[in-house]
Amino acid sequence: MTTVLIVEDDPINFRVFSKILTKRGGLEVKGTEDVEEVLKFAKSGEIDVILMDVSLANSVYQGIPVDGIKITQMLKSNPETASLPVILVTAHAMQGDREAFLKQSGADGYISKPVVDHQKFIQQIVSLVR
């Protein structure tokens, strides 16, 4: 079964994404905003794709606040985790943001919030899983 790691600091968004992915998509879901846990999951082989919130209010790595862009850069620069698909999820959906965020982070996809088309949301995620 395909497992999605949701990296999200808003418990409501986490619940909404989780429900869509499990109930409608038949996917397994795990969630954390703890950077160490994200890295551990990424290396473990337990997950197939990461949904990464761009703006993480509470995420800290080695004493430094980090956002989803920085965590994605860390994952993509490590040969152990570079091939794991990462999809950025953000409410920052201004003109040009998609391209800038993808280029900055090295992420494999981009979804803007709020998620309205649940089927398209699921398809975007599943299409990146090897």
Secondary structure as UniProt FT lines:
FT   STRAND          3..7
FT   HELIX           11..19
FT   HELIX           20..24
FT   STRAND          28..31
FT   HELIX           35..44
FT   STRAND          49..53
FT   STRAND          60..61
FT   TURN            62..63
FT   STRAND          64..65
FT   HELIX           68..77
FT   TURN            79..83
FT   STRAND          86..90
FT   TURN            95..96
FT   HELIX           97..105
FT   STRAND          109..112
FT   HELIX           118..126
FT   TURN            127..128
//
